[in-house]
Amino acid sequence: MSVPRSVALERTLYTLAAPVLATAPNLYPDSPVNTVVQLAGAAGIGGWILAAKSDESGAGRKILRWSPLVFAAAVDVAAKNTIGWGPWCMDALLAAGWAAAGAIVLPFSRHARRNHRPALAAPAPAPQLQPLPEPSPAQPDDGADQFTRQVRWLWENRGMPGRTLVVTATPHPGMPNDLSLLLRASEAGRPISGLTEEAVAAAFGVDVTDVRIEEVARQYGREGGPGWKEVHVTPDANERRHKDPTDHEWWADRIGAAGGPVPGSEFVKKVRDHGRRVTHYIAQVPDEMGEPRVNLHTLAAALKTKYDEGRMFVTVDGSQVLVSLWDSSPLAQVFPATRELLTPDKDGRWVTGYLGNGQPARNRVYTDRGAAHGLFVAPSGGGKTQLMALHVAADALFGAVVMLATEAPDEKTAALGKHTARYGVGALYMIRLLRVLDALMEIRGEMPWEDGQVHDWDPRLPGCPYRMLSAYLDEFLSAARNGDYGAEIMDLAERVSVKGRKYGIGIKVAGQSIYVQDGFTQLLCENLRENCIPVVLKVAPKKVADMFRALGIPPEYVPEPLPRSFSPAEKGRIERVMRGEPEPPADSNTGGAGWIVEAKQPDVLRTLFMDFKAGIDGYFPASTATLTDHEIRELEARDLWFDWTEPPRPGEFGPEPDDEDGDDDAPKKGGGKRRGGGGKSATRRDAVTSPRQALEAIKNLSRA
């Protein structure tokens, strides 16, 4: 029988120490060995005392371990005090007894720790397989695998939820707690009606959200229908999906779920453009759902941004949805204008700015129906003059004759006027410009082309005897409300908007409103809208719906108002409130931001920036286009081509009071009709669209 090494070592020490303990006191009484043995005994007595006074358990074991030292000292003292080896060789007998007792008790080897190791190691019990559950009486053994039999046993112990039986149970790879069950009704021919997610979740001890019940379609060799169900229990997969979802799972849970920002949509792919610092998400809805419905505010929240920050833009193309999330708002950027961007291409299109999704926003100088009109709407400080300058430069680079009339002068319009054929200020100047446009329609309608025929203006046909003409009317509504000239200004603008395109004449109307109640007629608005690409900048939130309704935009396509600033709000407001500090000023960087309406749906854009302080000469051609000599001669013959800044000429706007009794001269060609009044008063009754015009009409009637 083998013994532990510590036991053999301790017994050997006792055997070797016993002779020394017996002979040292008798042969060498003054040997230091006796002193060492006695000091060890004293230490053992001290250990006894400490062990006896201690409140901890194991005091007896401690006393037993100190005992060999105490008894060795006692044998040494007895042998030193006996004569010789003592009677009957007592010293040797005591030393032998001490060694024998220590070898038997083994106080150090077997009592050194509380849970001592046994002397002989016991063999480890052989592992035993757990007994498999017995087949259920309700479902006889059909040769199912061990996992299915264990699930059946659990299912039956939990009361067979929904009165169903487990046909098969399939574990999910890599998910120790996930499985799929194929269930059938316990009674053949009966539908499963009482099976719920709650019942399954209670049976497996998981959340209700971790259970999914599906219908079972009939397959070859297996029944299906209402008597069968497929159950998926996926607590591990759901936990992983919640903590680290894939792009498809994140979109399905947060975006495309019922009640989500884009309900019913399915994720297609995610594209990161590092150069432009934008992330694109592409999704699609089933064709039977029609056009996607997008809730912009909840979508922005799901993307961890705010709609007011201007970082998220949505593009809908049929059943597809493109969500563009920028690192910083593109509408807060400044896009410098260049001559290359402003130069029209072969189709007459040029870049006026950039859309929220990063695409170039293009306008045009002509359409397939003739010269393009223009409509610019913006409040004061919204970037209207900047936008008008871009169009003036594009028309000039196309080679068109550009004329500009404004109701009120300012620095930027004066700088633009240097690059136009004619520029002036006031309602008088504007009405004279419109009279020229009206006359030019008649003049150009009689000018033969190179083939000797008269054609409608088309830039793609050769042999045109005149240039395209663009007339800009800044602050048009203010001029149209003028008591002396407003009615005729509106009348002439309507006429040019209807017929001017055929003669290469386009009018570009700029103002702060296009409302009929503000004096803007419905006919003029419709004509401009159909023959131009309107641009609306920085409209007040409460006016957005009315503004786009006036432009003929359906209610479902009316955009959300733009924020007051595209810069993110500075953090630390609570700290500033606690310290009593003022809020930092808001960065009003929305000038030039608005919408361009080319199709049925307005698109957000930021227009190009033309730096007036640095000079704008580089945006324009070296020479300024003018009317032909023939056109100028015809206008002079009608008394319409002169210095339009002059005061009203005698008879220009009706007969003078001294000439009322005289004979009327024969009207001159063209403009003479208006100089004689033309049968119209300065304010038309049918043009009264505001209280101010009504008061003017009453005053005119009282003077008559």
C-alpha positions in Angstrom: 0.0 0.0 0.0 1.5 3.3 -1.0 1.6 6.2 1.5 1.7 9.9 0.8 5.1 11.5 0.7 4.3 13.9 3.6 3.5 10.9 5.9 6.7 9.1 5.0 8.7 12.2 5.6 7.2 12.9 9.0 7.7 9.3 10.2 11.3 9.4 9.0 11.9 12.6 11.0 10.5 11.0 14.2 12.7 8.0 13.7 15.9 10.1 13.3 15.0 12.5 16.1 14.3 9.9 18.8 18.0 8.7 19.2 19.2 12.3 19.3 16.5 13.2 21.9 17.6 10.2 24.2 21.4 10.4 23.9 22.0 14.2 23.8 21.1 14.8 27.5 23.2 11.8 28.7 26.3 12.1 26.6 26.5 15.9 26.2 24.5 17.7 28.9 25.8 21.1 27.9 25.1 20.6 24.2 23.2 23.4 22.4 20.9 20.6 21.1 19.2 20.5 24.5 18.7 24.3 24.5 17.1 24.2 21.0 14.7 21.3 22.1 13.7 23.2 25.2 13.1 26.5 23.4 10.9 24.6 20.9 8.9 23.1 23.7 8.4 26.6 25.2 7.2 27.8 21.9 4.8 24.8 21.7 3.4 25.7 25.2 2.8 29.3 23.9 1.0 27.9 20.9 -1.2 25.9 23.2 -2.2 29.0 25.2 -3.0 31.0 22.0 -5.0 28.2 20.6 -7.0 27.7 23.8 -7.8 31.4 24.0 -8.8 31.8 20.3 -12.5 32.1 19.4 -11.9 30.5 16.0 -12.7 26.9 15.3 -9.9 24.3 15.0 -8.2 25.0 18.4 -7.9 21.2 19.1 -6.1 20.7 15.7 -3.7 23.5 16.5 -2.9 22.1 20.0 -2.3 18.7 18.4 0.2 20.1 15.9 2.2 21.9 18.7 2.2 18.6 20.8 5.4 17.0 19.3 7.5 20.0 20.3 6.2 20.1 23.9 6.5 16.3 24.5 10.1 16.4 23.0 11.1 19.1 25.4 9.6 17.0 28.3 11.6 13.9 27.2 14.8 16.0 27.0 14.3 17.5 30.5 13.5 14.0 32.0 16.6 12.4 30.4 18.7 15.3 31.7 17.6 14.9 35.3 17.9 11.0 35.6 21.0 9.3 36.7 22.6 7.7 33.6 20.0 6.3 31.3 17.6 6.0 34.2 16.0 2.8 35.6 15.3 0.2 33.0 16.8 2.5 30.4 13.9 5.0 30.9 15.4 7.7 28.6 15.5 5.4 25.6 12.0 4.1 26.3 10.6 7.7 26.5 12.3 8.8 23.3 11.0 5.6 21.5 7.5 6.2 22.8 7.6 9.8 21.6 8.6 8.7 18.1 6.0 5.9 18.0 3.2 8.2 19.1 4.1 10.8 16.4 4.4 8.2 13.7 0.9 7.0 14.5 -0.9 10.3 15.1 1.0 12.2 12.4 -0.1 15.7 13.7 1.6 17.6 10.8 0.6 15.4 7.8 -3.0 14.6 8.6 -4.0 17.7 10.7 -2.2 20.5 8.8 -5.5 21.9 7.2 -9.2 21.7 7.8 -10.0 19.6 4.7 -7.0 17.4 4.6 -6.2 15.2 1.7 -6.9 11.6 2.4 -4.0 9.3 2.6 -5.1 7.3 -0.4 -6.7 9.0 -3.4 -10.2 7.5 -4.1 -10.9 6.7 -7.7 -13.2 9.3 -9.5 -16.7 8.0 -10.1 -17.4 7.1 -13.7 -19.7 9.6 -15.5 -23.2 8.3 -16.0 -25.5 9.3 -18.9 -28.8 10.9 -17.9 -31.7 8.7 -18.6 -33.7 9.7 -21.7 -37.3 10.7 -21.1 -39.7 8.0 -21.6 -42.0 8.2 -24.6 -45.2 10.0 -23.8 -48.5 8.1 -23.9 -50.0 10.9 -25.9 -47.3 10.6 -28.6 -45.8 7.2 -29.1 -42.1 6.8 -30.0 -41.6 7.6 -33.6 -37.8 7.4 -33.7 -37.3 11.1 -33.0 -33.9 12.4 -32.1 -32.9 13.0 -28.5 -33.4 16.8 -28.7 -36.9 16.5 -30.0 -37.7 13.9 -27.3 -36.4 16.3 -24.6 -38.5 19.2 -26.0 -41.6 16.9 -26.1 -41.1 16.0 -22.5 -40.8 19.7 -21.6 -43.8 20.6 -23.7 -46.0 17.9 -22.1 -44.9 18.8 -18.6 -46.0 22.4 -19.3 -49.5 21.3 -20.2 -49.2 21.0 -24.0 -50.1 24.7 -24.8 -52.9 25.0 -27.3 -53.5 21.3 -27.1 -50.7 20.6 -29.5 -48.0 18.0 -30.0 -44.4 18.6 -30.9 -43.6 16.9 -34.2 -40.0 18.1 -34.6 -37.8 20.4 -32.7 -34.7 21.9 -34.4 -32.0 23.8 -32.5 -30.5 26.9 -34.1 -26.7 26.7 -34.8 -24.7 29.0 -32.5 -27.7 29.9 -30.4 -28.0 27.5 -27.4 -31.4 28.7 -26.4 -33.1 29.1 -29.8 -35.1 26.5 -31.5 -38.0 26.0 -34.0 -40.9 23.7 -33.3 -43.3 22.0 -35.8 -46.6 21.5 -33.9 -49.8 19.8 -34.8 -53.1 19.5 -33.1 -53.4 16.7 -30.5 -56.7 15.7 -32.0 -56.6 14.8 -35.7 -58.8 16.9 -37.8 -59.1 19.8 -35.3 -57.6 23.3 -35.9 -55.1 24.8 -33.6 -57.0 27.7 -32.0 -55.7 28.3 -28.5 -52.0 28.6 -29.2 -50.7 32.1 -28.3 -47.3 33.7 -28.1 -47.9 34.1 -24.4 -48.5 30.4 -23.8 -45.4 29.4 -25.7 -43.3 32.1 -23.9 -44.5 30.8 -20.5 -43.7 27.2 -21.4 -40.1 28.1 -22.3 -39.6 30.9 -19.8 -38.8 33.6 -22.4 -40.3 37.0 -23.3 -43.4 37.2 -25.5 -41.3 39.1 -28.1 -39.0 36.1 -28.4 -41.8 33.9 -29.8 -43.1 33.9 -33.4 -45.9 31.7 -34.6 -46.3 31.1 -38.4 -48.7 29.2 -40.6 -47.5 25.9 -42.2 -48.0 25.4 -45.9 -48.8 22.0 -47.2 -45.7 20.2 -48.5 -45.1 17.0 -50.3 -45.3 14.2 -47.8 -46.6 16.4 -45.0 -49.9 17.9 -44.1 -50.4 21.6 -43.5 -53.2 24.1 -42.9 -54.9 25.2 -39.7 -54.1 22.0 -37.8 -50.4 22.8 -38.0 -48.2 25.6 -36.7 -44.5 26.5 -36.8 -43.1 28.2 -33.7 -39.8 30.0 -33.4 -38.4 30.7 -30.0 -35.3 33.0 -30.4 -34.3 34.7 -27.2 -30.6 34.6 -28.1 -31.1 35.9 -31.6 -33.3 38.7 -30.3 -30.8 39.7 -27.7 -28.1 39.8 -30.4 -30.4 41.7 -32.7 -31.1 44.3 -30.0 -27.4 44.8 -29.1 -25.7 44.5 -32.5 -28.3 44.4 -35.3 -27.4 44.2 -39.0 -28.4 47.0 -41.4 -31.3 44.9 -42.6 -32.5 44.1 -39.1 -32.1 47.7 -37.9 -34.1 49.0 -40.8 -36.9 46.4 -40.3 -37.2 47.2 -36.6 -36.8 51.0 -36.6 -37.8 52.2 -40.0 -39.9 49.7 -42.0 -42.0 48.4 -39.1 -45.7 49.1 -38.9 -46.0 52.7 -37.5 -42.4 53.4 -38.4 -41.1 56.3 -40.5 -41.4 54.4 -43.8 -43.9 51.6 -43.0 -43.6 48.5 -45.2 -40.2 49.4 -46.6 -37.5 46.8 -47.0 -33.8 47.7 -46.8 -31.8 47.3 -50.0 -28.3 48.6 -49.3 -26.2 51.3 -47.5 -23.6 53.3 -49.4 -21.1 55.6 -47.8 -19.6 58.4 -49.8 -16.5 59.4 -47.9 -15.5 62.2 -50.3 -18.8 64.0 -49.9 -19.3 62.9 -46.3 -22.8 61.5 -46.8 -24.4 58.1 -46.1 -27.1 56.9 -48.5 -29.8 54.4 -47.4 -31.8 52.7 -50.2 -35.1 51.0 -49.5 -38.1 49.8 -51.4 -41.7 49.2 -50.7 -43.8 46.5 -52.4 -45.5 47.6 -55.6 -49.0 46.9 -54.1 -48.4 49.5 -51.4 -48.1 52.3 -53.9 -45.8 55.3 -53.3 -43.9 55.2 -50.1 -45.2 57.2 -47.1 -42.4 59.0 -45.3 -42.6 60.7 -41.9 -39.6 63.0 -42.0 -39.5 63.9 -38.3 -39.6 60.3 -37.0 -37.2 59.2 -39.7 -34.7 61.9 -38.5 -35.1 60.7 -34.9 -34.4 57.1 -36.0 -31.2 58.3 -37.7 -30.2 60.2 -34.5 -30.6 63.7 -35.9 -33.2 66.4 -36.1 -35.1 67.5 -39.2 -34.3 71.1 -38.4 -30.6 70.4 -38.7 -31.0 70.0 -42.4 -28.7 66.9 -42.5 -31.3 64.4 -43.8 -33.0 64.5 -47.2 -35.4 62.0 -48.8 -35.8 61.2 -52.4 -38.8 59.1 -53.6 -38.5 57.4 -57.0 -41.6 55.2 -57.7 -41.4 52.5 -55.1 -37.8 53.2 -54.0 -36.7 55.5 -51.3 -33.3 57.2 -51.0 -32.4 58.6 -47.6 -29.3 60.8 -47.6 -27.8 61.6 -44.2 -25.0 64.1 -44.3 -22.3 64.6 -41.7 -23.1 68.3 -41.8 -26.0 70.1 -43.5 -25.2 70.7 -47.2 -27.6 73.7 -47.0 -25.2 75.4 -44.5 -22.4 75.3 -47.1 -21.5 78.1 -49.5 -21.3 77.1 -53.1 -19.4 79.7 -55.0 -20.7 80.6 -58.5 -18.4 80.1 -61.4 -18.7 81.1 -65.0 -18.7 77.4 -66.0 -21.7 76.6 -63.8 -23.6 79.7 -65.1 -23.0 79.0 -68.8 -26.1 77.3 -70.4 -25.5 74.0 -72.2 -26.9 73.0 -75.6 -30.3 72.4 -74.0 -30.3 75.9 -72.3 -29.7 74.5 -68.8 -27.3 75.8 -66.2 -26.6 75.2 -62.6 -28.4 77.5 -60.2 -27.4 75.7 -57.0 -27.3 72.3 -55.3 -30.1 70.1 -54.0 -30.2 68.7 -50.5 -29.1 65.3 -51.8 -26.1 66.8 -53.5 -27.4 66.9 -57.1 -26.9 70.1 -59.1 -30.1 72.1 -59.3 -30.6 73.4 -62.9 -32.7 76.1 -64.4 -33.0 77.0 -68.0 -33.0 80.0 -70.4 -35.5 78.5 -72.8 -37.9 75.6 -73.1 -39.3 73.6 -75.9 -42.1 76.2 -76.2 -39.8 79.2 -76.5 -38.1 81.6 -74.2 -38.3 80.8 -70.5 -40.0 83.0 -68.0 -38.9 83.2 -64.4 -40.5 83.5 -61.0 -38.4 84.3 -57.9 -40.1 84.5 -54.5 -38.3 85.4 -51.3 -38.7 87.7 -48.3 -36.3 90.5 -47.6 -32.9 89.1 -46.9 -33.8 85.7 -48.4 -31.3 85.9 -51.3 -33.6 87.1 -54.1 -31.1 89.6 -55.6 -28.4 86.9 -55.5 -30.7 84.5 -57.3 -31.7 87.2 -59.9 -28.0 87.9 -60.5 -27.4 84.3 -61.3 -30.2 84.3 -63.9 -29.0 87.6 -65.4 -25.5 86.2 -65.8 -26.8 82.9 -67.4 -28.9 84.9 -69.9 -26.0 87.2 -70.7 -23.7 84.2 -71.2 -26.3 82.7 -73.5 -26.2 85.8 -75.6 -29.6 87.2 -74.7 -30.5 90.9 -74.4 -31.1 91.6 -70.7 -33.1 94.5 -69.3 -33.7 95.2 -65.6 -36.3 97.3 -63.9 -36.6 97.5 -60.1 -39.0 99.4 -57.9 -36.4 100.3 -55.3 -32.6 100.8 -56.0 -29.9 99.0 -54.0 -26.2 98.3 -54.4 -26.5 94.9 -55.9 -29.1 95.7 -58.5 -27.1 98.8 -59.5 -24.1 96.5 -60.0 -26.2 94.2 -62.1 -27.5 97.1 -64.2 -23.9 97.7 -65.6 -24.1 94.3 -67.4 -27.6 94.9 -68.9 -28.7 96.7 -72.0 -31.1 98.8 -70.0 -31.5 99.4 -66.2 -33.7 101.7 -64.3 -35.7 102.3 -61.1 -39.3 102.9 -60.4 -42.8 102.0 -61.7 -42.5 104.5 -64.6 -39.4 102.8 -65.8 -41.0 99.4 -65.5 -44.1 100.3 -67.5 -42.0 101.8 -70.3 -40.0 98.5 -70.4 -43.2 96.5 -70.6 -44.5 98.7 -73.3 -41.4 98.0 -75.3 -41.8 94.2 -74.8 -45.4 94.5 -76.0 -44.3 96.4 -79.1 -41.5 94.0 -79.8 -43.9 91.1 -80.0 -45.5 92.9 -82.9 -42.2 93.9 -84.4 -40.6 90.5 -84.2 -43.8 88.8 -85.5 -43.2 90.7 -88.8 -39.4 90.1 -89.1 -38.5 87.5 -91.8 -35.8 84.9 -91.1 -33.1 83.9 -93.5 -35.5 81.7 -95.5 -37.8 84.7 -96.0 -40.5 83.2 -93.7 -41.7 84.2 -90.3 -41.2 81.6 -87.5 -41.8 81.3 -83.8 -38.5 81.8 -82.0 -36.5 78.6 -81.6 -32.8 78.7 -80.7 -32.1 75.5 -82.5 -33.2 76.9 -85.9 -30.7 78.9 -87.9 -31.4 82.3 -89.4 -33.2 84.1 -86.5 -33.0 87.9 -87.1 -33.2 88.8 -83.4 -31.8 87.8 -80.0 -33.6 86.4 -77.1 -34.7 89.1 -74.7 -35.0 88.6 -70.9 -36.7 91.4 -68.9 -36.3 91.3 -65.1 -39.0 93.0 -63.0 -37.7 93.3 -59.4 -40.2 94.0 -56.6 -42.9 93.6 -59.2 -45.9 93.7 -56.9 -44.8 97.0 -55.4 -44.8 98.5 -58.9 -48.1 96.8 -59.8 -49.7 98.5 -56.8 -48.6 102.0 -58.0 -51.7 104.2 -58.2 -50.7 105.7 -61.6 -49.2 102.8 -63.5 -49.9 99.7 -61.5 -53.0 98.5 -63.5 -51.2 98.8 -66.9 -48.1 97.1 -65.5 -50.1 94.1 -64.5 -52.0 94.1 -67.8 -48.8 94.3 -69.9 -47.1 91.6 -67.8 -50.0 89.2 -68.3 -49.9 89.8 -72.1 -46.1 89.2 -72.3 -46.4 86.1 -70.2 -48.9 84.7 -72.6 -47.3 85.5 -76.0 -43.7 86.6 -75.3 -42.2 83.1 -75.4 -43.0 82.8 -79.1 -41.0 85.9 -79.9 -38.0 85.0 -77.7 -39.1 87.3 -74.9 -39.2 86.1 -71.3 -40.0 88.1 -68.2 -38.5 87.2 -64.9 -40.7 88.4 -62.0 -39.2 88.8 -58.6 -41.1 89.6 -55.4 -42.0 88.6 -51.9 -45.4 87.2 -52.7 -47.4 85.5 -55.5 -50.8 85.6 -53.7 -53.8 86.8 -55.6 -54.9 88.7 -52.5 -51.6 90.7 -52.6 -52.3 91.8 -56.2 -50.8 88.9 -58.2 -53.3 87.8 -60.8 -54.0 84.1 -61.3 -53.4 84.3 -65.0 -49.9 85.8 -64.6 -49.0 83.2 -62.0 -50.2 80.3 -64.2 -48.4 81.5 -67.3 -45.1 82.0 -65.4 -45.5 78.6 -63.7 -46.0 76.7 -66.9 -43.1 78.3 -68.7 -40.4 78.5 -66.0 -38.8 76.7 -63.1 -39.9 78.7 -60.0 -37.5 79.2 -57.1 -38.9 80.0 -53.7 -36.5 81.0 -51.0 -36.8 81.2 -47.2 -40.6 81.3 -46.8 -42.1 81.8 -43.3 -43.4 78.5 -42.0 -47.0 79.6 -41.8 -46.9 80.7 -45.5 -45.4 77.6 -47.0 -48.7 75.7 -47.6 -50.4 78.8 -49.2 -47.3 79.6 -51.3 -47.1 76.2 -52.9 -50.8 76.0 -53.3 -50.7 79.1 -55.3 -48.0 77.5 -57.5 -50.3 74.5 -58.1 -48.5 72.0 -55.9 -50.8 69.2 -54.6 -51.2 69.1 -50.8 -49.4 65.8 -50.5 -46.2 67.3 -52.0 -46.2 70.5 -50.0 -42.8 70.5 -48.2 -42.0 71.0 -44.6 -40.8 74.5 -43.6 -37.1 75.1 -43.5 -35.4 75.7 -40.1 -34.3 79.2 -39.0 -30.7 78.0 -39.0 -28.8 75.0 -40.4 -26.1 75.1 -37.8 -26.5 72.6 -34.9 -27.5 74.1 -31.6 -24.6 74.7 -29.2 -24.5 72.3 -26.2 -24.5 73.4 -22.6 -27.7 75.3 -22.4 -28.5 74.0 -19.0 -25.1 75.1 -17.7 -25.7 78.6 -19.2 -29.1 78.8 -17.6 -27.6 77.8 -14.2 -24.9 80.4 -14.6 -27.2 83.1 -15.9 -25.4 83.5 -19.1 -27.1 84.6 -22.4 -27.6 82.3 -25.2 -25.2 82.5 -28.2 -26.7 84.3 -31.3 -28.3 82.0 -33.8 -26.4 81.7 -37.1 -28.9 82.8 -39.6 -27.4 81.0 -42.6 -30.6 80.2 -44.5 -30.2 83.0 -47.1 -30.2 81.4 -50.5 -31.9 78.2 -49.2 -35.3 77.3 -50.4 -37.0 75.1 -53.0 -36.9 74.7 -56.8 -40.1 73.5 -58.4 -39.3 71.7 -61.7 -41.7 68.8 -61.4 -44.7 68.2 -59.2 -42.7 68.0 -56.0 -40.5 70.9 -54.7 -36.8 70.0 -54.0 -34.8 71.7 -51.3 -31.8 73.6 -52.7 -29.0 76.1 -51.8 -28.3 78.6 -54.6 -24.9 79.5 -55.8 -23.2 82.5 -54.2 -22.0 85.4 -56.3 -19.6 87.6 -54.4 -20.5 91.2 -55.2 -17.8 92.6 -52.9 -15.1 90.9 -54.9 -16.7 92.1 -58.2 -19.0 90.3 -60.6 -17.4 91.3 -63.9 -15.9 87.8 -64.3 -19.3 86.2 -64.4 -20.5 88.2 -67.5 -19.3 88.3 -71.1 -17.1 91.1 -72.2 -19.8 92.8 -74.4 -23.4 93.4 -73.6 -26.0 92.2 -76.2 -28.5 94.8 -77.5 -31.5 95.0 -79.7 -31.0 95.0 -83.5 -31.0 98.3 -85.4 -34.3 97.4 -87.0 -35.9 96.8 -83.7 -34.6 100.1 -82.3 -35.9 102.0 -85.4 -39.3 100.5 -85.1 -39.4 101.4 -81.4 -38.3 104.9 -82.1 -41.1 105.2 -84.7 -43.5 104.3 -81.9 -42.0 106.8 -79.5 -41.0 104.0 -77.2 -37.2 104.1 -77.4 -35.7 107.0 -75.4 -34.3 107.7 -72.0 -36.8 105.9 -69.8 -35.7 107.9 -66.7 -37.3 111.0 -68.1 -40.4 112.4 -66.5 -43.7 111.4 -68.2 -43.9 112.9 -71.7 -46.9 114.9 -72.8 -49.6 112.5 -73.9 -47.6 109.4 -73.0 -50.2 108.2 -70.5 -53.4 109.8 -72.0 -54.5 113.2 -73.3 -53.4 116.3 -71.6 -56.1 118.4 -70.0 -55.6 121.3 -72.5 -56.0 118.9 -75.5 -59.4 117.4 -74.4 -61.4 119.7 -76.6 -59.1 119.5 -79.6 -59.2 117.0 -82.4 -57.6 113.7 -81.7 -54.7 112.9 -83.9 -54.6 109.6 -85.7 -53.0 107.1 -83.3 -49.4 106.2 -84.1 -48.3 102.7 -84.9 -48.1 100.6 -81.8 -47.6 102.8 -78.7 -49.8 105.6 -79.9 -52.9 103.9 -78.6 -51.6 103.9 -75.0 -50.4 107.5 -75.3 -54.0 108.4 -76.1 -55.3 106.3 -73.2 -56.4 103.4 -75.3 -59.9 103.5 -73.8 -58.5 102.4 -70.4 -58.0 104.4 -67.3 -54.9 104.2 -65.3 -56.6 102.0 -62.8 -58.8 99.2 -64.2 -61.9 98.4 -62.3 -61.5 94.7 -62.9 -57.9 94.9 -61.6 -58.9 96.1 -58.1 -57.5 93.4 -55.9 -56.5 95.3 -52.7 -57.9 98.0 -50.5 -55.4 100.5 -51.7 -56.4 100.0 -55.3 -60.0 100.4 -54.3 -59.3 103.7 -52.7 -57.5 104.9 -55.8 -60.4 103.8 -58.0 -62.8 105.8 -55.8 -60.6 108.9 -56.1 -60.4 108.6 -59.8 -64.2 108.2 -60.1 -64.7 111.3 -57.9 -62.4 113.3 -60.2 -64.3 112.3 -63.3 
